[in-house]
Amino acid sequence: MPSKIPAIISVILTIVILLIVALLSVFTQMIALNGVSESQGMTAMGISLACQGVGLILVGIFAGWITNLLITKYNWNKVLSVIVPVILGILFGGTISFLSTIISIPLAGIR
């Protein structure tokens, strides 16, 4: 039976770091949307935050699952099996954050 503590640590670290990335993404999007009407800007930010929220949940689940997989199936060290999924989760989450910002602007009707 796998220890759940490394998976929990992996999930918490990934989610906390991705929340910081999402916060920075929102500030960047606020700067990028300067001069746009308020309703279009709020729509774009809402779409972006919704995409980032879904991505955050999925990446957190992925980090915990990969941690358990690396410990049980491949007999990795617990510290290494926490670090690798956190790094992968940050890369996936950062990519989702960037893409959600890019996709939300045209969906809000901003040209």
C-alpha positions as CSV (number, residue, x, y, z in Angstrom):
1,M,0.0,0.0,0.0
2,P,1.5,3.3,-1.0
3,S,2.1,6.1,1.4
4,K,-0.3,9.0,0.8
5,I,1.9,11.6,2.3
6,P,4.2,12.1,-0.7
7,A,1.1,12.4,-3.0
8,I,-0.5,14.9,-0.7
9,I,2.7,17.0,-0.6
10,S,3.0,16.8,-4.4
11,V,-0.6,18.0,-4.9
12,I,-0.3,20.8,-2.4
13,L,3.0,22.1,-3.8
14,T,1.7,21.9,-7.3
15,I,-1.6,23.7,-6.5
16,V,0.1,26.5,-4.5
17,I,2.7,27.2,-7.2
18,L,0.0,27.2,-9.9
19,L,-2.1,29.6,-7.9
20,I,0.8,32.0,-7.9
21,V,1.2,31.5,-11.6
22,A,-2.6,32.1,-12.1
23,L,-2.3,35.3,-10.1
24,L,0.6,36.6,-12.2
25,S,-1.4,35.6,-15.3
26,V,-4.4,37.7,-14.2
27,F,-2.2,40.7,-13.5
28,T,-0.6,40.3,-16.9
29,Q,-3.9,40.0,-18.6
30,M,-5.2,43.1,-16.8
31,I,-2.2,45.0,-18.3
32,A,-2.8,43.5,-21.7
33,L,-6.5,44.4,-21.7
34,N,-5.9,48.0,-20.8
35,G,-8.1,50.2,-23.0
36,V,-10.8,47.5,-23.7
37,S,-14.3,48.0,-22.5
38,E,-15.1,46.7,-19.0
39,S,-17.6,44.1,-20.0
40,Q,-15.3,42.5,-22.6
41,G,-12.3,42.6,-20.2
42,M,-14.3,41.0,-17.5
43,T,-15.6,38.3,-19.9
44,A,-12.1,37.6,-21.1
45,M,-10.7,37.4,-17.5
46,G,-13.6,35.1,-16.4
47,I,-13.1,32.7,-19.3
48,S,-9.3,32.7,-18.5
49,L,-9.9,32.0,-14.8
50,A,-12.4,29.2,-15.5
51,C,-9.9,27.5,-17.8
52,Q,-7.1,27.9,-15.3
53,G,-9.4,26.6,-12.5
54,V,-10.2,23.4,-14.4
55,G,-6.6,23.0,-15.4
56,L,-5.5,23.5,-11.8
57,I,-7.8,20.7,-10.6
58,L,-6.7,18.3,-13.4
59,V,-3.0,19.0,-12.9
60,G,-3.3,18.5,-9.1
61,I,-4.9,15.1,-9.7
62,F,-2.2,14.3,-12.2
63,A,0.6,15.2,-9.7
64,G,-0.9,12.9,-7.0
65,W,-1.4,10.0,-9.4
66,I,2.0,10.2,-10.9
67,T,3.6,10.4,-7.5
68,N,1.9,7.2,-6.4
69,L,2.7,5.5,-9.7
70,L,6.4,6.4,-9.4
71,I,6.6,5.1,-5.8
72,T,4.6,1.9,-6.2
73,K,5.4,0.7,-9.7
74,Y,8.9,2.0,-10.4
75,N,10.2,2.1,-6.7
76,W,11.5,5.6,-6.9
77,N,12.8,7.6,-4.0
78,K,9.9,9.4,-2.3
79,V,11.7,12.8,-2.5
80,L,12.4,12.4,-6.2
81,S,8.9,11.1,-6.9
82,V,7.5,14.3,-5.4
83,I,9.9,16.7,-7.2
84,V,9.4,15.3,-10.7
85,P,5.5,15.5,-10.8
86,V,5.6,19.0,-9.3
87,I,7.9,20.2,-12.0
88,L,5.8,18.5,-14.7
89,G,2.6,19.9,-13.1
90,I,4.1,23.4,-13.1
91,L,5.0,23.1,-16.8
92,F,1.5,21.8,-17.8
93,G,-0.2,24.3,-15.6
94,G,1.8,27.2,-16.9
95,T,1.1,26.1,-20.5
96,I,-2.7,25.9,-19.7
97,S,-2.5,29.4,-18.1
98,F,-0.8,30.9,-21.2
99,L,-3.2,29.2,-23.6
100,S,-6.2,30.2,-21.5
101,T,-5.1,33.8,-21.7
102,I,-4.6,33.6,-25.5
103,I,-7.9,31.8,-26.1
104,S,-10.0,34.0,-23.8
105,I,-9.3,37.3,-25.6
106,P,-10.9,36.3,-29.0
107,L,-13.8,34.5,-27.2
108,A,-14.7,37.7,-25.4
109,G,-15.0,39.5,-28.8
110,I,-11.8,41.6,-28.5
111,R,-10.1,42.2,-31.8
